[in-house]
Amino acid sequence: MKLQFHTQFIRITLIVLQLINPSLQWPEPEYSATPIPAPWPEQFHALLYMNLSSTRLQITNLWPDFLDGAEHLGTAVTDGYLCNVWEKIDIVWYYEDVYTKRPVR
């Protein structure tokens, strides 16, 4: 809990410093090529139920590799985290923490 508080404090401090002096740069992540999203652990398996009409129900499995073919859009700060952002088929936007590779949004 204490480490989590310190991590959040550092992130908030970086955001405030960026707002005060926009010429400050975020620390560069430790990669040089386009990032690849971390695969989802099995506990993130989901079933998507879509009612397509009054008589038809479509069930889709969402697995750890659901971002295959997604386009990396760059980085953005969301909910206090510096995130890599991917888009897939115009409706799926995925935000992943640059440093921990955890899903944020």
N, C-alpha and C positions, 0 to 999 in steps of 0.2 A: 504494500500500500504506500509506503514511504517513497519507494523508487518511482511508483506511478505518479505520485504528487510532484516529485522533482522533474520528471519528464514533461508533464503538463505545464509546469511553471516555466521551463525552458522554452517550450513551444510558444506559450503566450508572450513571453519576453521577446522572442524573435519577431513575432507578428507586430508587437507594439513598436519595436525598433524600426521595422520596415515601414510602418505607417509614419513614424516621426521623420525618418530619413530614407526616402525611396531609393537613394543611390546605393544603399546597402544591398548586398547580394545574399541569397540563400546559400548555404553550403552545398557544394556540388555533391550529388550522390556518387557512390563508388562504382559507376559503370560508365562506359563510353558509347556503347551501342544502344539501339532502341531496346527498352526493357521488355521483359516477358512477364506476364502476370503469374504469380505463384499459383500452383494448382490448389483448388479447394480441398480441404480435408473431407473425409467421408461424411462427417456430421453435417456438412452443408448440402448434402443431397436433398433435393426438393422435388415435389410433384406439383405441377402447374395444371390446374383444372380450368378449362375455358368452355363456357357454354356458347356454342356457335349458332345454335338455333333452338327452337323449342323441343327438338327431338334428337339433337346431336351434341354429345359431350366429348371434348378432346382432352386427353391426358398426356402431358409431356414431362419427361424426366429431365431435370437440370442437374448435371454432374460437375465435378471439379474441372472438366475440360470445356465448359460451356463458352469460354472466351476464345476458342480456336477461331482464327480468322478476324479477330477484332482489330480495329485500327487504334494505335496509340496516338492520343491527341496532345500529349505533353504533360505538364504538371500544373496543379492548382491547389490552393489552400482551401480546405473544407473542414468544418467542425474543429478547427485548430490544428489540423494535420496537413503536412505537405504530402500531396498524393499524386501518383501517376493516374492518368485518366484514360480509359479506353471506351470506344463506342463500337457497338455491333448492331447492324441492321436498323439504324436510326432510332431504336427505342430502348436499347440496353446501354446504360451508362454505368461504368464500374470504376469506383475510386478505391485505390489501394495505397496504404501508407508506404512512402518511398523507403523508409528505413527498416520497418518491421515486416513489411509485405503482408500485413493484415488488411482484410476488407474494412473500409471506413463507411462507404455509402454505396 
